[in-house]
């Protein structure tokens, strides 16, 4: 694993901690719904950059994690 891999959350728990504690963003249902709309829009520049930076596998994983927040 490289340093960049260590910085990218690999589990739901790591991701949730990163969002809530490192970024200081409350992981609410409405926030997750907004991010899902953006991250599923292939025409969205931020989505394209996200996939380019982190790869399609991590993009899919993040979609699943946001989906879990929405489903509660």
N, C-alpha and C positions, 0 to 999 in steps of 0.2 A: 504494500500500500504506500502511496506517495503522500506527501504532506497535504496536497489538495484533497486527496481522498479522505484523510483524517478530518478535514474541515467540513466535509459534506456529510450531513446526517445519513445514516444507513438504516435506522429503525424509526418507527413512529415515535417512540419515546424520545430519541435524540432530536428528531425534527421538532417535536412539540416544545421541548426545552429550549432549543435554539430560537424558535419564533417568539416564545413568551419571555424568555429571560435575556438572551443576547440581543434580540431586536426590540424587546419591550412592547410587543404587539399582542393584545389580548386575542386569543384564538377563538373568536366568536363564530356562531353559525353564519351570521350575515357577512363577516369578513371572508369566511371560507367560500360562501356562495359567490361572492364577488371575484375572488381569485380563480375559482373554477371557471367562471364565465370567461375571464381573460385568458387563462391557460388552455382552454379548449378552442380558442379562436386562432386558427392557423394564420390568419392575416394580421394578427396583432404583432407589432414589432417586438414588444417585450417577450412575447411567447417564443418567437423565432430566436431571439438572442438567448433566452433561457435554454432552449433545446441545443443550440449551438455551443453554449458554454458547458452544460452539464450532461448532455446526451439524452437520447430518447428514452432510455431505460429509467433514468432518474426522473425525467419529466412524468412518465407514467406512474412511477412510485408516488410522486408528489400529488398527482391527481387523485390517486387512491387515498392518500392521507387526508387531503381536503374533503374528499367524499365521506370519509369516516367521521370527520367533524360535523358535517352537514347532517348525516344520519343520526348522530348523537350516540 
